[in-house]
Amino acid sequence: MTVTAVVGANWGDEGKGRMVDALARDHDIVVRFAGGGNAGHTVITPQGKFVLHLLPSGSLWPDKLNVLGPGVALDASQLKKELAQLAERGVTPQLLVSDRAQLLLDHHRRLDQYEEARLGARSFGSTRTGIAPFYADKYAKVGVRVDDLFDDERLVSQLELTLAAKNVMLRDLYGKPPLELSAVLDELRRAREVLRPYVGDVSARLHSALKSGQRILLEGQLGALRDPDHGIFPWVTSSSPLAGFASVGAGVPPHAIRRVVAVTKAYSSAVGSGPLVTELGGDEAQELRQRGGDAGEYGATTGRPRRVGWFDAVATRYGCRVQGATEVALTGLDVLGYLERIPLCTAYADVDGSTLSEFPTTRKLDRAAPVYEYLPGWRCALSNVRRFEDLPEQARAYVLRIEALIEVPIRWVSFGPERDRFLER
């Protein structure tokens, strides 16, 4: 069987969680392959609204195996909290955690907070959940793997090496108290007990699943424009949210990933800093923000108001390309039903008067302005629509115009956060 990856085409916040939840119905295993608890995936089921941060968005299906792959920033305290919250509502997901995943610890969160505070007005808009310090340790080869938790002697040896350097930074750069070896060891021992029931060899399990014909769904986090290589550097995340990384972060062969569903909204939204060419301000932004989603455009993790703007075809075409998208899920179409005409960004105007049709580097984005065309709005609700042909003519025209501009077929259209509020073309 082939593997399907669900990833973001933009800045994150595209609605991937609801698409993973919807597609999980027809899959056997759902795997998170990158990132940590620094973003929220909102899912609405007949049981109500759930916001998942670390757990895969297939966790609300009792018959699906949910996997945290080796590419994930594994925060055991966050995982314990999420599992407890689900248990209170009668949900107990099947869970497998990679023994090769690495631990995000309390000092990672603190270092993230200290650095953002030190940068002040030049901060990167981090969620302050420890992601950048975690990946810095991982790639500096001083992180702690899940499997290391079961060997105290090995843990002490590793920590003595890494804490010496950390404490110099804490004392001399941030003016903060040093880390105590005993306190970090206690935290890791608590993590061991949280994770013990779930730990296993993810790569072996997924390869066995492929051989037996099981269907695997890979869940990305954030979006293409937050990728550290291809995104709006330096306002990016610290692991790759691209489908190309999914084979590494999950543990499946690259050739097994045949479908890549890139998710994008019918308008633009983002939490965090960095250029957003179609960004709105004032009352216009507030109205779009308030109408967005089931509770408005506010970060599921931070609660911060999302920055919002009109659909950016330049950014989305680029995002789909670097994701290798084979199809697109367009979410939030219902949000735009209040508009008489809808702006759609088709190009960028540069300060020197030239027109850019390709998504440029950050330096050029900083001085780009949107070039709009305008399509008529449909001025009605879409809640009862279940077939593309039943959409208002203006809504169909809007979807088809986006499809032509991004050069990838739009297979899915959603018009609400609930499981049944989407159609397949």
N, C-alpha and C positions, 0 to 999 in steps of 0.2 A: 504494500500500500504506500501511497505517497504521503508526505508530511505537509501540513499547511502552517504557514507563519502569519500571524496577525500583528501588524506593526503600524506605527504612526507615520504619516506623510509630512507632518508639520512640526510644531513646537511642543508637542504633547497636548494633552487635554482634548484629543479628537473624539473620544467615545469608544476607545478600544475595549474597555471592560465589558460594555453591553454587547459588543460584537462577539467577543470571545465567549461570553455566556450563551449567546444565541447559537453560535456554531458548535459549542461543546455538546449540544444535544446529539449531534451526529458523529462525535469522536469518542474515543475510549480513554485517552490520556491528554491532560493539559499541562504544559511545562512552561514555567517562567524561566527565561534564559539570561536575564541581565537586570541590573539595577537592584534597588532595595525598597525600603519602606518610604522613599522620598516622593512618591507620587501615589495618588489615590485612583482606584478604578471603581466607579459606581455602577452597581447592578441593581435593578428593580425586578423582583419576582412576585408571585402571588403572596408571598410571606411578607413583603415590604421592601424597603430600601436597605441595601447593604453597601458599605464602603470598604473595599479591600485595599490594603497597602502592600503587603508582602505575599500573601497567599494568592495563588492563581485564581483567575476569574471563573474557573470551572468548579470552584469549591462548593457551590450551591447545588450541584447535581450529585446526589448521593452515590450514584453508580459509576462515577468517573474517578480515575486515579489522578491526583494533582501532585505535581513534581516541582521542587525547587532545585534547579540545576546548578552545576558547578560555577556558572558565571554570575550567580546572584550574590549580592551583599547581604549576608544572612544575619539579621538582628534577632537573636533568640528571645529577647524580652518583648520585642514587637510581635513575634510569632505567638508567644504565649498569650499575649493580650488579645490578639485577633481570634485565636482558637477559643478562648474563654468567652468572648463576645458572641461568637457563633453558637457555642454550646448553650448559652443562655436563651437563644432563640430556637433551640432544637436542631441545630445543624452540626454534624460531625463529619468533616470531609475525610476522604481517603487521602493520605499524605505520604509522600516519599521525599526525603531530603538527601541530597548528594553528600557522600562522605568526603568529597573533594571541594565542596563549597568552603568559603572562608568567613570568619566571624567578624561582624561589625560590633564594636564594643563601645562602652560609655565614653572612653577617652576620645574616640573618633568623633562622637557628637560634640564633645566639648571643644576639641580643636577646630571643628567646623565653625562653631559659634564664635570662638575667639578670633579666628581669621576674618570672618565677615565683619565683626566689630572693628578690628584693626583697619580694614580697608575703608570703612565708612562709606562715603558717597561713591567710592569706586568699587563697591562690592559687586559680586556676581549674581545676587538675588538667590543665593542658595536656600534650600529648605532647612538648612542647619541640622540635618539628620545624620551627618557624618560620612556622607558618600565619598567626597573627594579625599579626605584623610584615609578612609578605608582602602580605596583603590591605590592610593599612593603607597600604602604599606604592602598591598598585594604585589604590585609591580616592583617594589624595592625588595621583595622576597623576605619580608619580616612579618607577614601576616600569620594568623593561626587558622589552620584547617579544622574542619569538623572532626576528622579522624584523629587529630592531635589531642582532642579533648580526653581521649581514653588512655593517655599516657602522661601522668603527672610529671615524671622526670623530664620528659621532652618539653612539656609546657614551661617548666621553670627555666630550662636552658634557653628557650626561645625568648621568653620575656626578659630575662636578664640582659640579653643583647639589645632588644628594641627599646626597653624603658630607659636605658642610659641616654640614648639619643633624644627620646621624647622629653625627658626631664630637662635637658639643656634648652630645648625649644620653649618649654613651658615657663622656665625660670627667666631666661634672657630675652625672649621675644615677646612673651605675653604677660610676664610678671605674675604668674599663677603658681600655686603649690605643685610639688612634684607628685608623680604617680607612685603608689606603694605597691610593691610586688604582691603582698598578701591580699590586698583588696582586688587586684586584677585577677588573681588566681581564684578568689571566691566567686567573682563574676563568671569566670569560665566554668567553674564547677556547677554553678546554677544553670548555665547554658547546657551543660552536658546532660543534666536530668530532664530539661525541657525537650531536648532533641533525641534522646536515647530511643524512644519508641519508633522513630521515623527514619532513622539513618540507614542508608543502603547504597549499593552501587548503581547509580542512575544510568550510566552508560550501558552496562550489561542489561538492565531492565528494558531500556528503550530499543536496543538491538534485538532482544528477544521479541519485543512487541512487533517490530518491523517484520521479522521472520514469520511471525504467526498471522500477519495481516491485520493487526490492530491499527486504528487510526489515531494519529498523533497531531495535536494542535499546539503550536509554539506561540507563547504570548510575549510580546515585546512591551517595553515601557518607554514613556516619553515619545519622541518622534525624530525623524531624520535630521531636522534642522538643529537638534541638540547633540548630534554626533560629534565627538571631539576632532575627527578628521574632516568630515564633510559638512559640518554645521556652522553656526554663526559664532565661531571661536572668537573670544574666550568665554562667551556666554553659553556654555555647553555643559553636558553632564560628563561623568568620568568613566562611563563604560559605553560601549557601542549599542545603540538601539536599532541597528540595522539588521535586516533579515540575513545578511551575509555573515553576521556574527552568531546567528542563532544556532548553527551547527556546533560551534565551539562552546557557547554558553549552555547548551542543552546536552550535547553529547551524541548527536546523530550525524551521519555522513552528509556532506553538502549536497550530493546528488539526490538525496531522498526528499529534499524540499522542492516540490514541484509547483506549489501554489503559494503566492505571496499576496495577502489581502492588505492593501494599504488603506488605512482609515483616515478620512479628512472630513472636517465639518463643512457645512454649506456657507460658513462665514469663518473668520479667523479668530482664534483666541489663544492666549498664552499667559502662563504665570512665570514670573522671573524677568530678568533684565535682558537687554539686547535689542537689536533693530527689529521692528515690526512695521513694515512699510505702509500697510493700510490701516494703521492704528487710528481709532477715533478718540475724541475727547469730549468732555462736557456732557450735555444732556443727551446728545446722540449716542455716545458710548453707554451712558447709564441706562437708556431704554433698551438697547440691544443686550446689555449685561443682565438686566432684570428679567428679560424674556427668555434668556438662554437656559435650556435644560429644565429639570423639575424644580430646582431651587436657585436658579440664576447662575451666572458665571462667577463662581467663587471656588478657589482651590480646595479640593477634597482633603488634602493633607494640611495645608497652611491656613485655609479660610480666607486667604488674601483675595481681593477682587481681581479677577482675570482681566488682562488687557484684551480688548476686543477690536475688531475691524472687519472690513468687507473681505470677501473671498479673494485670495491672492493666487491667481493661476500660475504666475511665474514661479513662486515658491513651491506650490503643490506639484507642478510638473517636474521640477527638480527633485523634490522629495520622493515622488513615485519612481523616478529614474534611479536614484541611488539605492532605493529599497529593492529595486528589481520587481516592481509590482506587476502581477499578472491580472489583477482586478482591483477595483476600488469599492469601498463602502463609504457612502456619503451620508453623514449623520446630521441631525438637527435641521432638516429642511423645514419643519413646521415653524421654527423660530422666526422665519422671515415673512410669515403670513401677514404681518401688520403693515408692510411697505407697499406704497403705490408703484415705486420703481426701485430696482435693486442694482446698486453699483457692483461691478465685477472688474477686478484689476487684471488687465491683459498684458501689461508691459510696465517698465519703469522708465522714468525720465531722469537723466543724469544732470548734474549741475552745469555741464558744458553743453547741454542741449541735445545730446545724443539719446537715442531710445534703446533700452536694454531689453531683450527678449529672453536672455538666459540669466539665471540666478547668479549674482556676482559674489565676490568675497566680501567679508565684513567691512573692509575699508570703503568699498564702493556703496554698500548698502546704507552706510551712515549718511550718504548724501543723495539717496534715491528718493523719488516721489512717484506715487502710483499714477498710472494712466488708466482711466476707467472707460468702460462702455456700460450702458444702462439697459436693463431688461425690465419689461413690465412685471409688476407683482401680481399675486393671485388673490390677495385680500380675503382669505377664508381659512378655516381650520382644515387640517388633513387627517383628523383622528380616525375616521372610518375607512380610510383608503387601504386596500390590501393588494391592489394590482397597479402596475405602472400606468396602464391605460386609463385608470380611473382618476389619476391626478388631474388637477386643472391644467388646461392647455399651457398656461404661463409657467406653471411649476415644471411640467415636462420640458418645456423649452429651456428653462434655466439649467436643469440637469444635463440636457443634451449639449448645451453650449459649454458647460464645464468639461464634460467628457471630451469634446473636440479639442479644447484648449490644453488639457493635461495629457492627452494622447494615450489614455488607458481606459478600458471599458469600465463603466460604473455598473457593477452587478447588484449591489445592495443599496437601498435607500431607506433611511430610518427617519421617523417623524414623531419621536417621543422616546423616553428612556425605557419603557416597559418592553418585555420580551416579545410581545406580539405586535409592536408598533414599528414594523419594518417590512419591506417587500423585497423580493428577489426577482430581478429581471431575467 
